[in-house]
Amino acid sequence: DFNVGAEVVGHQTGPVITMFELSLAPGVKVAQIANLATDIARSLAVPGVRVVSPIPGKDTVGIEVPNLQKEIVRIRELMNIAPEARNKMNLPLYLGKDAGGGGIVADLASMPHMLIAGTTGSGKSVCINTIIVSLLMTRTPEDVRFILVDPKMVEMAAFENIPHLLCPVVNDMKRAEDILEWAATKMDERYELLKEAGVKNIAGFNTLSKDEIYKRFGVEDEEEKARIPTRLPYYVIIIDELADLIMTSSKEVEGHIIRIAQKARAVGIHLILATQRPSVNVVTGLIKSNMPCRISFRVASRQESRIVLDQNGADVLMGQGDMLFLKPGTSNLSRAQGTYVDDNEIRTVVDAVKASGEPQYNSELMKIGSTAGIDGDGGDRDDMFDQAVEIVLASQRGSVSLLQRRLQVGYSRASRIIDQMADAGILGDYKGSQARECMMTLDDWQTFKSSVAADQSGASSANGEPTSA
């Protein structure tokens, strides 16, 4: 009909689309087929077609045509298609079926971070639910813990109080920013822990027996043994609307995200960022370059498609789970239908995991936003706090391993003291793999202590209490 020489040489039928392979006649350019996409869709009476040129590994061109009837992809079906994923992958995600009907099952631990985009009704929220349910069905709270950020307050409400949570679902964006900072700090602390244990990554640490860990840390006292973690769970941080978080404090949030994305793979901390507004102000170049795995559902324009995928195509998807999947380390997009998990399935899985135990929230996360300053009462400060401050300020190195050696304490206790110093304003944030920066000198600290002691003595005299000679 269009005077272009081409022959259909094969086809693949998937759950939502059928891809026809075309062999072009000599002299026919691929651009001629791409320019006819709208006319082909009109002739076939379908909403739209997508031209794939070339098909990876072949000399043919593909035309993806929507099926008259969609197939719903269920998570149980994918688990049956790829039963080995549960044991071979650390964090298996049952994402959907590709254009040929094959299962898309990916390991988040090897991605190691993911960007998801899509307009309302495109399937983005269902995809997030699928990711969470995939891990709830295959991993215990000892294996993986979640931090869920939900500014809309309703998207992740179904997962409240599951034992896999590190803290209650976060709705406040300022607190979410502080939690990202905590995650970046935890990343650096885990690197120190792995270094002390003599392993390269979280998988290596988790293969060590308790006795081997105690031996490598040189710990014999039972109290110190209790403070050293013998297993590190993976941390999965899911942010449902990145745009809302970026609006609170763009530079700081972007900095935390980039630090985590660049370094956190080895220590088992993984980010999943989702947005329905993929503008250049939200999905910045630095954020995108550190998100090697990307999924785009239908977006509003070609520009948004290019922002997410660096290619056109997401703007002509059909919605309701129709997606383009960009695997890490490749520029080839896979057309797929996302897994559908309905409310009843979510409720069944959540009820099952809740029956296994109550959530054990992280005490540090629960205290975020309510820490005392240097002039506060110190809360539950460690008995060795003052001694540790003097050691750190004398060396001007806020290092966990330094305190372990000088105070002869375990990793967990030393790490907790360092955190208390940071809360008090004595130490700054971590800077990459370096120790925390000291925010004062030893002389400043001693002057401050003398001032506090004088104030307390004056207050005692004013109240008629005897003072020491």
C-alpha positions as MATLAB code, in Angstrom:
seq = 'DFNVGAEVVGHQTGPVITMFELSLAPGVKVAQIANLATDIARSLAVPGVRVVSPIPGKDTVGIEVPNLQKEIVRIRELMNIAPEARNKMNLPLYLGKDAGGGGIVADLASMPHMLIAGTTGSGKSVCINTIIVSLLMTRTPEDVRFILVDPKMVEMAAFENIPHLLCPVVNDMKRAEDILEWAATKMDERYELLKEAGVKNIAGFNTLSKDEIYKRFGVEDEEEKARIPTRLPYYVIIIDELADLIMTSSKEVEGHIIRIAQKARAVGIHLILATQRPSVNVVTGLIKSNMPCRISFRVASRQESRIVLDQNGADVLMGQGDMLFLKPGTSNLSRAQGTYVDDNEIRTVVDAVKASGEPQYNSELMKIGSTAGIDGDGGDRDDMFDQAVEIVLASQRGSVSLLQRRLQVGYSRASRIIDQMADAGILGDYKGSQARECMMTLDDWQTFKSSVAADQSGASSANGEPTSA';
ca = [
       0.000    0.000    0.000;
       2.885    2.365    0.670;
       5.214    1.378   -2.200;
       7.935    0.136    0.153;
       9.555   -3.199   -0.666;
       9.402   -5.464    2.417;
       8.415   -9.021    3.286;
       7.099  -10.471    6.568;
       9.530  -13.262    7.475;
       8.358  -14.102   11.005;
       6.397  -13.017   14.041;
       6.377  -13.341   17.834;
       3.197  -13.171   19.877;
       3.354  -11.821   23.415;
       0.740  -11.076   26.077;
      -0.081   -7.620   24.686;
       1.628   -7.160   21.316;
       2.649   -9.215   18.298;
       5.942   -8.287   16.652;
       6.191   -8.875   12.900;
       9.693   -9.202   11.417;
      10.229   -7.515    8.074;
      13.033   -8.160    5.613;
      13.553   -5.015    3.577;
      14.178   -5.048   -0.156;
      17.574   -3.795   -1.374;
      17.769   -0.006   -1.255;
      14.916    0.417    1.235;
      15.939    2.452    4.269;
      14.776    1.744    7.821;
      13.708    5.389    8.141;
      11.058    4.785    5.473;
       9.388    2.194    7.719;
       9.686    4.371   10.819;
       8.086    7.314    9.023;
       5.090    5.149    8.106;
       4.271    4.103   11.709;
       1.169    6.304   11.941;
      -0.138    5.174    8.534;
       0.458    1.499    9.367;
      -1.483    1.902   12.629;
      -4.368    3.516   10.735;
      -4.437    0.747    8.145;
      -4.503   -1.943   10.851;
      -7.098   -0.005   12.910;
      -4.981   -0.092   16.066;
      -4.102    2.772   18.457;
      -0.456    2.764   17.421;
       2.509    0.658   16.344;
       6.155    0.797   17.363;
       8.992    0.237   14.901;
      12.030   -1.646   16.236;
      15.060   -1.093   14.077;
      17.043   -3.147   13.929;
      16.000   -6.193   15.932;
      19.032   -7.025   18.126;
      21.116   -9.782   16.525;
      19.163   -9.786   13.252;
      19.129   -7.891    9.982;
      15.349   -7.472   10.076;
      13.072   -4.664   11.226;
      10.272   -5.236   13.740;
       6.783   -3.737   13.858;
       4.989   -4.182   17.183;
       1.199   -4.349   16.766;
      -1.217   -4.428   19.739;
      -3.203   -7.639   20.196;
      -6.990   -7.459   20.131;
      -7.106   -9.134   23.545;
      -4.624   -8.567   26.357;
      -3.243  -11.357   28.506;
      -2.973  -10.623   32.224;
       0.435  -11.603   33.595;
       0.305  -13.093   37.101;
       3.178  -13.380   39.537;
       2.528  -17.078   40.273;
       2.830  -17.835   36.569;
       6.238  -16.153   36.413;
       7.395  -17.999   39.519;
       6.514  -21.249   37.746;
       8.258  -20.151   34.523;
      11.488  -19.350   36.398;
      11.515  -21.526   39.536;
      15.317  -21.339   39.769;
      15.271  -17.556   40.324;
      14.186  -17.951   43.945;
      17.413  -19.756   44.836;
      19.882  -18.300   42.333;
      19.016  -14.619   42.749;
      19.522  -12.580   45.908;
      16.548  -10.259   45.306;
      14.333  -11.759   42.567;
      11.801   -9.438   40.907;
       9.019  -10.938   38.755;
       8.490   -7.979   36.438;
       6.430   -9.339   33.521;
       6.539  -11.033   30.113;
       8.418   -9.858   27.040;
       7.113   -9.589   23.483;
       7.820  -13.266   22.880;
       5.963  -14.454   25.979;
       9.117  -15.159   27.973;
       9.309  -14.199   31.630;
      11.245  -11.113   32.732;
      12.746  -12.004   36.094;
      15.590   -9.805   37.293;
      17.856   -9.661   40.348;
      17.738   -6.247   42.034;
      21.056   -7.016   43.746;
      22.830   -7.024   40.380;
      20.962   -4.073   38.812;
      21.619   -2.493   41.419;
      19.195    0.498   41.269;
      16.067    1.192   39.238;
      14.198    4.177   37.795;
      10.482    3.779   37.014;
       8.375    6.352   35.152;
       4.815    6.501   33.914;
       1.707    8.656   33.882;
      -1.408    8.002   35.950;
      -3.001    4.711   34.924;
       0.055    3.490   33.047;
       0.969    0.750   35.540;
       3.747    2.414   37.550;
       2.142    1.903   40.977;
       1.253   -1.697   40.138;
       4.890   -2.289   39.192;
       6.029   -0.998   42.592;
       3.517   -3.299   44.298;
       4.836   -6.193   42.194;
       8.413   -5.485   43.288;
       7.453   -5.422   46.966;
       5.288   -8.553   46.712;
       8.051  -10.388   44.783;
      10.415   -9.890   47.706;
       7.805  -10.561   50.406;
       6.995  -13.916   48.775;
      10.608  -15.028   48.471;
      12.593  -13.355   51.277;
      12.283  -13.097   55.070;
      12.940   -9.959   57.181;
      16.383  -11.421   57.934;
      17.105  -11.279   54.178;
      15.669   -7.911   53.151;
      14.308   -4.779   54.845;
      12.336   -1.971   53.249;
      12.154    1.795   53.576;
       8.994    2.921   51.768;
       8.445    6.600   50.933;
       4.861    7.406   49.933;
       3.978   11.130   49.713;
       0.449   10.323   48.490;
      -0.169    8.370   51.741;
      -2.314    5.737   50.002;
      -0.114    3.945   47.449;
       1.838    1.902   50.022;
      -0.657    1.921   52.894;
      -1.315   -1.799   52.303;
       2.233   -2.597   53.462;
       2.053   -0.840   56.846;
       3.261   -2.940   59.802;
       4.857   -5.738   57.775;
       7.895   -7.208   59.571;
      10.178   -6.317   56.644;
       9.945   -2.565   57.325;
      12.880   -0.680   58.860;
      10.477    2.103   59.874;
       6.806    2.961   59.321;
       5.897    4.061   55.790;
       7.276    7.595   55.358;
       4.848   10.302   54.199;
       6.779   13.421   55.245;
       9.274   14.504   52.587;
      11.594   16.353   54.985;
      11.918   13.187   57.038;
      12.481   11.226   53.816;
      15.440   13.482   53.025;
      16.913   12.793   56.474;
      16.391    9.058   55.967;
      18.329    9.191   52.682;
      21.150   10.874   54.565;
      20.954    8.095   57.173;
      21.164    5.496   54.390;
      24.272    7.156   52.948;
      25.858    7.119   56.399;
      24.848    3.493   56.930;
      26.451    2.651   53.599;
      29.802    3.989   54.792;
      29.468    2.205   58.125;
      28.818   -1.066   56.323;
      31.953   -0.541   54.241;
      33.951   -0.228   57.461;
      32.305   -3.398   58.741;
      33.164   -5.325   55.562;
      36.728   -4.036   55.707;
      37.062   -5.198   59.317;
      35.636   -8.603   58.348;
      37.983   -8.908   55.378;
      35.263   -9.393   52.724;
      34.412   -7.460   49.557;
      30.625   -7.402   49.629;
      27.506   -8.248   51.590;
      27.206  -11.693   49.998;
      30.700  -12.576   51.232;
      29.888  -11.341   54.747;
      26.689  -13.367   54.929;
      28.535  -16.587   54.102;
      30.675  -16.249   57.253;
      29.704  -18.222   60.330;
      29.206  -16.453   63.657;
      32.412  -17.934   65.040;
      34.373  -16.781   62.006;
      32.993  -13.245   62.317;
      33.896  -13.076   66.036;
      37.361  -14.390   65.217;
      37.962  -11.779   62.517;
      36.811   -8.998   64.821;
      38.916  -10.358   67.665;
      35.950  -10.437   70.064;
      35.598  -12.893   72.935;
      33.394  -11.065   75.453;
      29.720  -12.079   75.174;
      28.512   -8.511   75.547;
      30.670   -7.380   72.643;
      29.617  -10.369   70.545;
      25.992   -9.307   70.980;
      26.772   -5.924   69.415;
      28.382   -7.290   66.243;
      25.943   -8.135   63.410;
      26.344  -11.700   62.180;
      24.108  -11.210   59.150;
      23.436   -8.120   57.060;
      20.014   -7.831   55.411;
      19.652   -6.077   52.084;
      18.079   -2.611   52.333;
      15.614   -1.672   49.575;
      14.561    1.990   49.534;
      11.504    2.680   47.367;
      10.450    6.282   46.695;
       7.065    6.447   44.978;
       7.224   10.062   43.772;
      10.706   11.425   43.290;
       9.398   14.838   42.163;
       7.853   15.565   45.575;
      11.119   14.684   47.314;
      13.263   16.751   44.932;
      11.025   19.775   45.590;
      11.885   19.755   49.316;
      15.614   20.228   48.837;
      16.850   19.353   45.381;
      20.625   19.648   45.815;
      20.795   17.735   49.106;
      18.419   14.997   47.939;
      20.235   14.605   44.630;
      23.554   14.397   46.491;
      22.322   11.625   48.801;
      20.812    9.674   45.890;
      23.987    9.905   43.811;
      26.237    8.845   46.720;
      24.080    5.804   47.411;
      23.689    4.910   43.741;
      27.425    5.113   43.060;
      28.660    3.031   45.980;
      25.922    1.086   47.756;
      25.783   -2.058   45.615;
      28.544   -3.895   47.482;
      26.949   -3.246   50.877;
      23.448   -4.294   49.808;
      21.575   -0.973   49.729;
      19.360   -0.491   46.675;
      17.273    2.424   45.409;
      14.060    2.257   43.401;
      12.924    5.712   42.292;
       9.530    6.258   40.668;
       7.979    9.369   39.134;
       5.043   10.315   36.953;
       6.743   13.603   36.053;
      10.082   12.700   34.436;
      11.311   16.221   33.727;
      14.979   17.214   33.568;
      14.560   18.954   36.940;
      13.468   15.697   38.569;
      15.408   13.033   36.677;
      18.663   14.930   36.412;
      21.537   13.719   34.280;
      23.515   12.585   37.324;
      20.588   10.659   38.782;
      19.820    8.981   35.456;
      23.428    8.030   34.782;
      23.506    6.197   38.122;
      20.251    4.309   37.473;
      21.387    1.603   35.031;
      18.061   -0.247   35.073;
      15.023    1.698   33.885;
      11.379    0.900   33.256;
       9.081    3.286   31.454;
       5.347    2.886   31.183;
       3.359    5.291   29.011;
       4.586    8.890   29.349;
       3.104   12.125   28.053;
       5.621   13.032   25.343;
       8.647   11.972   23.317;
      10.755   14.327   25.401;
       9.816   12.482   28.614;
      10.544    9.155   26.906;
      14.030   10.370   26.004;
      14.612   11.686   29.533;
      13.906    8.238   30.992;
      15.190    5.877   28.298;
      17.367    8.080   26.043;
      15.047    6.911   23.241;
      11.571    7.544   21.864;
       8.868    4.928   22.269;
       7.398    5.226   25.767;
       5.041    7.932   24.492;
       3.223    5.429   22.205;
       2.731    2.665   24.775;
      -0.844    1.618   25.493;
      -0.952    1.960   29.260;
      -2.181   -0.556   31.837;
       1.150   -2.320   32.265;
       2.554   -1.943   28.740;
       6.210   -1.054   29.346;
       9.708   -0.695   27.944;
      12.467   -2.321   29.992;
      16.082   -1.160   29.755;
      18.440   -3.780   31.175;
      21.674   -2.670   32.867;
      24.637   -2.538   30.527;
      22.641   -2.374   27.297;
      20.888    0.193   25.130;
      18.356   -2.299   23.734;
      14.786   -1.862   24.970;
      12.520   -4.833   25.650;
       8.764   -4.383   25.162;
       6.899   -6.158   27.929;
       3.642   -6.455   29.813;
       4.094   -5.815   33.517;
       2.958   -8.278   36.149;
      -0.468   -7.501   37.610;
      -0.919   -7.886   41.346;
      -4.428   -7.015   42.537;
      -5.526   -5.810   45.979;
      -6.679   -9.271   47.090;
      -3.291  -10.807   46.264;
      -1.489   -8.019   48.133;
      -3.748   -8.497   51.153;
      -3.164  -12.261   51.164;
       0.633  -11.898   51.004;
       0.693   -9.111   53.614;
      -1.480  -11.119   56.021;
       0.828  -14.109   55.618;
       4.029  -12.154   56.374;
       2.388  -10.301   59.281;
       1.551  -13.664   60.831;
       5.283  -14.425   60.974;
       6.036  -11.615   63.413;
       5.790   -7.973   64.413;
       7.904   -5.258   62.740;
      11.207   -4.532   64.498;
      11.850   -0.916   63.598;
      15.371    0.517   63.492;
      15.889    2.708   66.559;
      18.099    5.187   64.678;
      15.425    5.762   62.028;
      12.735    6.189   64.644;
      14.783    8.958   66.298;
      15.349   10.916   63.078;
      14.114   14.464   63.551;
      14.252   14.344   67.347;
      17.964   14.093   68.194;
      19.475   16.268   70.940;
      22.208   18.790   70.194;
      25.548   19.167   71.915;
      24.000   21.231   74.675;
      21.150   18.781   75.250;
      20.966   16.159   77.930;
      22.561   13.559   75.657;
      19.704   11.064   75.992;
      21.091    7.526   76.229;
      24.706    8.445   75.540;
      27.304    5.756   75.918;
      29.319    5.704   79.164;
      32.478    6.098   77.069;
      31.145    9.099   75.116;
      33.420   11.744   76.649;
      36.497    9.531   76.392;
      35.653    8.724   72.775;
      35.209   12.416   71.920;
      38.688   13.191   73.226;
      40.218   10.343   71.196;
      38.467   11.445   68.005;
      39.220   15.156   68.400;
      42.855   14.485   69.312;
      43.320   12.615   66.032;
      40.768   14.711   64.067;
      39.349   11.477   62.591;
      35.775   10.402   63.222;
      36.457    6.740   62.543;
      34.628    3.689   63.905;
      37.722    1.506   63.586;
      39.774    4.091   65.544;
      37.399    3.814   68.501;
      37.396    0.027   68.255;
      41.170   -0.066   68.639;
      41.545    2.643   71.281;
      38.542    1.776   73.455;
      38.685   -1.994   72.878;
      34.986   -2.147   72.031;
      33.019   -3.901   69.300;
      31.950   -2.469   65.972;
      28.325   -1.817   66.922;
      29.195    0.103   70.085;
      31.877    2.183   68.335;
      29.475    2.926   65.473;
      26.774    4.001   67.914;
      29.167    6.393   69.689;
      30.178    7.935   66.349;
      26.476    8.453   65.550;
      25.971   10.117   68.942;
      28.851   12.501   68.206;
      27.276   13.378   64.858;
      23.914   13.988   66.539;
      25.666   16.302   69.020;
      27.262   18.309   66.202;
      30.811   17.240   67.098;
      31.210   15.342   63.812;
      29.940   16.103   60.333;
      28.605   13.809   57.634;
      30.577   11.023   55.988;
      32.469   12.012   52.849;
      32.699    8.943   50.679;
      35.012    6.345   52.200;
      36.679    8.908   54.460;
      36.024    9.266   58.160;
      33.621   11.930   59.418;
      34.955   15.471   59.581;
      35.535   16.882   63.078;
      33.537   20.068   63.574;
      35.605   21.292   66.531;
      39.041   20.937   68.097;
      39.968   19.231   71.346;
      40.466   22.678   72.949;
      36.949   23.683   71.863;
      35.538   20.549   73.478;
      37.377   21.074   76.759;
      36.288   24.747   76.850;
      32.704   23.668   76.261;
      32.859   21.054   79.047;
      34.292   23.651   81.467;
      31.503   26.046   80.543;
      28.808   23.410   81.122;
      30.384   22.457   84.474;
      30.449   26.125   85.549;
      26.809   26.591   84.560;
      25.785   23.508   86.518;
      27.779   24.672   89.554;
      26.125   28.099   89.399;
      22.698   26.532   89.137;
      23.396   24.323   92.180;
      24.524   27.364   94.240;
      21.434   29.314   93.247;
      19.276   26.435   94.472;
      21.078   26.369   97.818;
      22.834   23.075   97.088;
      26.381   22.547   98.430;
      29.171   22.601   95.836;
      32.217   20.379   95.935;
      35.424   21.856   97.291;
];
